[in-house]
Each structure stands twice: as C-alpha cells, then as structure tokens.
C-alpha cells in the first residue's frame, strides 16, 4: 500500500540521511528506526521511481552525499536485523525485508549513477585522445605538404639552374670569337648575377615555407647570416661588373 504522505516522508528522510552532518550513532539510532517503522507500517511499499528521483537529486547537488546515504542506510539495515534477532524494539521480519529492499534500491541506483559517470569519463578520455590524434595527423599532413613543396622547389631550382647554365654556356661558347673580352665578361657577370639571385629567391621561398610558424631566434640569426653572404657575393659580382665596365671604357677610349 502506497500513500503520498508516507512516500514524501521517506524521501525527506533519505535526503536527511544524505547530509554530510548526518551520522547514525547509538544516541539517534533508535529514533531513525522508529521513524522508518512508522513509515513502513500498514504494508507500505516505497516507490522505486521516488527513490531514484531522490538519488539523482542528491548526486546533482554533491556526489559525496551518496556515500553518506549509502553508509547510513546500511547502518540502519544492519541494526534492524540485529534488533530482530534480539527481539528488540518490536522490529518485525517484514520491516527488515522492506528496509532491505530500500537498501537494495539505494545501492542499485548509486551503482548505476557511478557506472554512468565512469562511462562518461571514459568517453571524455577517448574524445580527448581522438582530438590529440587528429591534431597530430593534421600536423603530419602540414609537414608532408611542406616536404612536398621543398622537394618540388629544390627540383625546380636544380632544373632552372641547369638549363640556364647550359644555355649560358652554349651562348658564350658560340659567340666567344665575335665580341671583345670586355663585352663577353660583362654579359657573363650579368647572367651570373641574375641566375644567382634567382636561385636564392627560390631557396629563400623554400626556407620560409619550412620555417612558417616556427620562427625562433636561431632561425632569425641563420637567415641573417645567409642574407649577409648573399649580399657579399652580389657585391663582389657588382664590383667585377664595374671593373669590367671601367676596363672596357678605358680600352675604347685608348684604342677605340
């Protein structure tokens, strides 16, 4: 037999037993057993849905209160069985049976909640690991793209330099007897200056692609030393151009 009043009193008692400050002692043990006896008299049977609602509300407030409720219910059940054996306090076998059902339902709901939380925790951990794996795969894909660009850039640089060098050599050798040494040297230096800077532009593009997002102080120093070397070689080639041009003008003025 179920009555709303007794069901409400039972749920309020469960909430009280779940409070952190509630602890079953020798002084209040008898009081709680008598309150439960009063609730379960006249063949009262608690509603499982009502017990489950109380358990979920306790878990929402503070999960540690579930342990307190479980401990207190177990203490009351153990004490009731002991009183039955000692024939104390008018504890009946039917009351112990109903209290055992309550204890079983409370433990079952707490176990389900703990299991659900464990599943959620596992899923969150799996999602975290999956996110890390996706991030690693994305970084690998980015690095592979950089490697492909680097390989393609190096291949293009080699091809351009090789082809330009072959054309340059063929042109120089085929016209070596048609122009003066000054003009030939000037053209050779100009082509060398052009090819050198073109090759450096390609290599600088490759370097920037590989170091994108990984700019460090050492990388900046390395880039600065490379630029200094390039400027030095360009300066030497330019000086040689000026010297050749000056020698050409001197020759033209004297013998021209």
Secondary structure, 3 states (H helix, E strand, C coil): CCCHHHHHHHHHHHHHHCCCCCCCCCCCHHHHHHHHHHHHCCCCCCCHHHHHHHHHHHHHHCCHHHHHHHHHHHHHHHHHHHHHHHCCCCCCHHHHHHHHHHHHHHHHHHHHHHHHHHHHHHHHHHHHHHHHHHHHHHHHHHHHHHHHHHHHHHHHHHHHHHHHHHHHHHHHHHCCCCCCHHHHHHHHHHHHHHHHHHHHHHHHHHHHHHCCCCCCHHHHHHHHHHHHHHHHHHHHHHHHHHHHHHHHHHHHHHHC
